[in-house]
Structure formats: structure tokens, C-alpha cells
Amino acid sequence: MSRIARARNVLLGRPRVAAPSMPALPDLIYFLDVYWIDASGIYLQGWAMVERVPLDAVAVRIGSREVVAKRSARPDLLPHYPAAVDTARAGFTVYVPGPPGDVSLVGILTNGGEISTRVSLPDHPLPVVSGESQFASPDFDVFPGAAPDGPVLAIGIRSATQETLDARLSIMGDREVVGFDIHPGLGVDIVGDAHRLSSYFPPNHFAAVFSASVLEHLTAPWLYAAECAKVLMPGGRMLHQVPWAWPTHAQPNDFWRMSSGALDNLFGAMLGMRVLSSGSVGTAVITPTPAWRDDFITMPTTESAMGSWIHAEKIDDRARDISWPYDEEAGAATATEYPVDGLANLERVDF
């Protein structure tokens, strides 16, 4: 039995007829497709009708607050309610500002009367957020063990505590690790600009290159990608992670957000790389502020990955011939604007 058919057979509340002179009316029936509450109010989306009686409007009432809903067509209801007169506009969408409370759905009749029924809200948002299962974790179990013998370049590894540093180094197994960062700090062996890696290290020097939450802070991540390929030996591995849906942080040096598809292109064949695997991690929904809600009212029901990652292997040295324009002096000055205290928890992504 379909969801709509099931909803039809469930008693959703006793109607209240506001116009006493009217004969008894059938129930106001409804179904909720979308439901969420944020700090500013409550949002409902679904359908509502009285089978043989037209409604002039549909509203949602919470305490003394009442908001008339926007109505829309629901042709999918026709097979289940063939005699209904309001199917063409049975859909409704409404946002009611203010604190949560008892919710009633109100059908306003053409003569000014109304039929209302209390709405039984679920104890979770609708649709149900699917959680983390749709996203794959980075290939820490094979990186960098599948790489040739040699050291690992860990870019942006500067850590606030020894515990954090140890957790990051554990990914590298027993390999020699060279820590690289724009600022000195715990875990940093060489201080420098990641846009110029090939000026600090010889070609084909590292067996693996790793970075986490670095790409979004680089003014030219395409240049960084080429530089990583230049210092990586053939057969070497890269693993990079970057935020996708993540709050602004480490200002003023927060420049980019990237999907896994963006990483596939950035670290792909044009650099002599082969993408072994890539994916997304974490689940987020974004709630617009009240000023934006009218235009993006359904945004909090749309899921997004929080982060993206890629695991790639170097096939050949074609990256050595790639050159992007870069002002080294200006670039270094911009890079050093990354805040020294940019290691706040907001910036860290733990897998």
C-alpha cells in the first residue's frame, strides 16, 4: 500500500467546524513530507484537503501564530482521491516563525468557516537524514603502504598537541615523515610556501604526499597539485582531504571548497596521476538565516558531504612541464597571513 493510501486510512484528528450553521463536514486529511525546526521557527511541507469541499486557503497555527501556506499542485494524489475537488492545489509549504508548540493545520472555507486538526509531529526531521553510510572513508588502510620505499611529505601537519601529531603520524606507519608548513610548530621540519614545493625538494623525491585541510587555504590549489606531482616519485601515492560543506575558518586564508569530483580533476591525468579512489565523508545540512529563508526554504532538507578526499598514484612525469603563473613574493606574503592560531577545533576534520 502506498504512503498516500496509508495516510488516507489513518484518523489524523477530529475536525473542528467553526461555522455552526454548516452541516457536518468530512475530515481535513493531510500528510507531511518535510518537517524541521531551527532556532527561528518551524517548517512544514506536505498536502492537505477535504475530499468533496474546496478550501480557500490552508494555514498552520501554533498558539496565537497563524501563517497561510503557499499551495501547489499534487497530481500524484489523483489515483487515491479521484473525487477530491482540491487535488490541483492540495500541496502546501509553510514556515512559521517563533518557538515550537502544538501545531494545528487549518483548512479555510470559502464562506469564512474553517476545519482544523492537530498535527502529530514526528520526533525527528523529515525526510530522515541518512547519516554517514553513503560516504566512504579515505584509504588510510592502504596509504602509504602501497607506495614505493621512501619518505612521506606531510603538508600542513603542524599540530596543536603531541597527541594530535601522533594520531596524524600513525597514518604513515614506520616511514620517515617530513613535516612541511607555512608556520613553524610542532611536527614541522621545513617552513615554506606549498605553492613552491619543487624549490625545496628535488624531483621524484617522496614516495607519498599527504595533506588534510590544506587545499582550501591555498590561493592556487592547481599549482599546489602540480608541485605535489613534481616531488612525488613514479609509483608514489598521494592522499589529500579537503572540506566541502564546512564553516568559514582560519580567516583571511579560507579560499576554496571542493567536491570529490573537483579533486578527481585537480589530481588527474593531466598531472600524470591515476585516481585510485575518491569520495566524500560526513553529512551536513545547511540552514539559511531568516533573511535568506524565503528563497532557500527547503535547504535544510538537502544533504551534503562535509569533506572530500582523493587517493592517487603517479604514473609519469608530465607534471614537470606544467607551469602556472605565480608571483612568489606576493604569494608567500598571502600564505603567511594564515593565522598561527588557525588550528582551532573548527578547522580539524577527524576521520
N, C-alpha and C positions, 0 to 999 in steps of 0.2 A: 504494500500500500504506500502511495506517495506521501511526502511530508504534508502537502496541502490537504490530501484526503484525510490524513490522520487529524490534522488541525480542525477540519470541519466537524469531526465526530467528538471533539472534546468540549465540554462545557467550560467556557473561559470566564464566566462571571455572570451574575444576574443583572440584566439591563435596568436602568432607571429611566423612566419616561417623564420628561419634565413637563409636557403639556397634558394635564389630567383629562382633558376632554377627548383626547385621541383614543382610539381603540388600542388594544394590546398589540405591540409590535414584536416582530421576531428579534432574536438576539443580534447584537453587534458582534460579529466574529472577526478575528484578526490572527495574524501570525507575525512574529518578529524574525527578521533575517539578520539584522545587525543591531548590536547594543553595546554601548560602552559609556563609562563615566570618567571624566577627568576633573581637574581641580576647579573648573569653571562651570560645569553643568553635565547634563545627560543627553545622549544621542540615541534616537531610535529610528530604525528603518524597517519597513515591512509592508503589510497590506491590511486593510480593514474595510468591511462592507456590511450592509444589511441586505439580505438576498433580494427582496422584492420592493425595497423602498430606496429611492435616491437620496443621497446625502449631499447637502450643500457645501459642507466642509468637514474636515477631520482635524481634531486638535488633541493635544496632550496636556493634561492637567496634573500638576504636582503642588499640593497645598493650594495656596492662593494664586499660583502662577499658572497661566494657560497660554500656550503658543499654538497657533494654527499651522498645521503641517503643509508642506508642499506635496502636491499629489501628482501621480504619474500612472501611466497605463500598465496593466498587468494581464496581458493576453494569455499568459500561462494558466490563469485561473479558469478560463472559459470551459475546459472539459469537466471541471469539478463543480462549477456553479453556472450551468448553462442558462438558468432562468434569472440570474442576477442582472440588475439594471445598471450597476455601478462598476462593473469589471473594468471598463475602459479607463477608469481613474481610481482604482482601488489601492494602488501603491501610495505610500506616504513616506516622507522623510522629515525629521524634525529634530531640532536641538533646543533644549530648554535650559537656559542659564540658571544658576543657583545651586543650592545644596540638594543632595538626593532626598527622596521621601517617597510616600505612597503615590504610585503612578496610576492615573486613570486615562483611558482612551475614550474620546468623546466624538460621537457622530452628530453633527449639527444638521437638523432637518430644514427643509425649505421654508416651513412655516415658523421657524424660530425655536421649535422644540429640540430636544436632544435625547440621545440614547448613550449611556456611558457604561463602561465596565472596567473594573480594576484589572490592571495588568500584573501578571505574575512574572516578575523579572528573574532570570536565571542568576545563579551565584557566580557566574563567570562571564567575561565578554563574549560576544558573538561577532563573527564566527570564532570558533575556538582557535587560539594560536597554536600552531602545530608543534612548536618547540624546536629543539636542536637537531632532531633526527634526520632532517632533509639535508643537512650540511655535513660535509666530510672534513675531518681534521687534517692538518698538514702532515706531510710524510716524515715526521720526526723519527719513525721507526726504521727508515731506510737511509735517511740523510744524517751524516755524510758517509755512512759506512760503505755505500756502493761506489764512492769516488775512488780515484787512484790514490796511492800513497802520497802524502804531502800535508802541508799545513792548511788550516782553515782561517779565512779572513772574516772576522765578525765585526760588522759595521754598525755603529750606534750602540755598542754593548755597554757603554758607561752605565753603571748601576748605583742606586742609592744605598744599597746594603750588600754585605757579603753574601747573605742568604739568596738575594735575587741574582747576584752574579753567579753563584754556584749552580743555581737552577738553570740559567742560560748556558753555562759551560757544559752541563751534563748532557746536553743535546749533542755535543761534539765528541763524546766518547773519550778515548785516550789520545786524541790528536793534539798536536801543537796548535794553539789558537793565538792569532794576532788580533788584538783589540784595536779598533780604529774609531775615532770620534772627533767631532768639531771642538770639543772642550776636553781638557784633562779631567781625570776622575778615576774612580775605582774600576778596574778592568781595562783601562785604556793604555795601550802600548805606544801608539802613534797618534798624534793630534794633527788633523788636516781636513781639507775640503774633499768630500766624497765625489765631487764632480771631476776630480783630478787624480784618481787612484793610480793611473799609469805613470804619473810623475813621482809617485812614492815607491812603486813596486815594479819589478821587471815583468815583461810579458810572460804569460803561461806559468806564473809562479805558484798559484794556490790550487790545491785540489778541490776546495769547496769555498763558496762565498755565501754568507748568511746575513740577513738583516730583518728586523722586526720593528714596525712602526717608525721607519726611516723615510720611505719614499714620499710621504705626504709633506715632509719638511724640506724637500729639495726643490729649488727653483726650476731645475731642468732634469726631471727624472729619466727622460730618454737619453740624456748624456751620461747619467749615472749608470744606466743599464749597459750602455756600450763600454764604459770603463770597467764594469764588473766582468764583462766578457773578455776584455783585453788581458786582465791579470789572471784569468782562470785558465788552467791547462786543458788541452783536449781530453775529453772524457770526464772532466771535472763537473761537479754539481753545484747548482745554485738553489737556495731556498729563500724566498722573500715573502713577507707578510705585510699587509697594509690595511688601514681602516677603510670601510665603505660607508656604513651608516654609523657615524661616531661624532660626538660633540666637538666643537671647535676647541683647540687646546694649544699650548706652547706658543701663544702669540708673541711676536708677529710672524712667526715662521710656520704657519699652518696653511699649506697651499693647495693640496690635492686630496681627492678621494677616488679610489679605483675599484672597479669590479674585477672579478676573476677573468672576464673577457679582456679587460684592459691589460692585465698582466700577461695574458697569452700573447697579445700583440707586442707588448713592450719587450718581452724576453723571448721572442720567437725567432723564426728562421732568418730574418734579416740580420741578426747578430751572430749567425752560425750556431744557434741554440736549437734544441729539440725539447718541446714541452713534454715532460713525462706525466705530470698530473697537475691539476689546479682545482681550486674550489673555493667555497665560502664557509665561514664559521660564525656562529652566534645568530640570534634572531632579535630583531628590533622592530618596533612600530614607532612612528613619529607623530606626535600630537601637535597640531598648529595652535598658536596663541589665538585668543578670541578675535583679534583684528584680521586674521587670515582664515578663520574657520568657514566663513560663508563660501569661499572659493574652493577650499580643500576639506570639506566637511567629512569625507569618508577616509581621509588619510590614516587615521589610527587603526583602521581595519586592514591595511595593506602591509604585509610583512616584508622585511628586507633583511639581507645578511648584514652583520655588523662588521665583518672583516673578510678580506680576500687573501689568497696565498697561491704560490706557484713553486713547483719543483721542476727544474730544467737541467739538461745536460748539454755541455759544449761539444759540438760536432766538428767545427772547423774554425779557422782564424779570420773569417771575413770581417769581424768587428774591427780588426786593426786598421782597415781602410775607411772606417766611418769617422767622419769629423763633423761636429756640430759647433756653430759659433758660440763662444763663451768668453766673457770678459773676466779674466781670472781675478783681477783686483776687486772689481765690483762684486763678483760672485762670492769671493772669500769674505768680503765685508758683510754681505747679506747673510751668509751662513753663520757667522759668529753672532748674529742677532738672536739666534735660537737661545732661549733663556737657560741659564745654568741650572735653574731650579725646575726645568721642564720635565723632570722625572716624577711628576705628581701621579697619583694612582689613576687619575682620569685618562692619562696617556697610555698606561700599560695595558696590554692585551694579553691575558694569560690563557693558554690553550689547555 
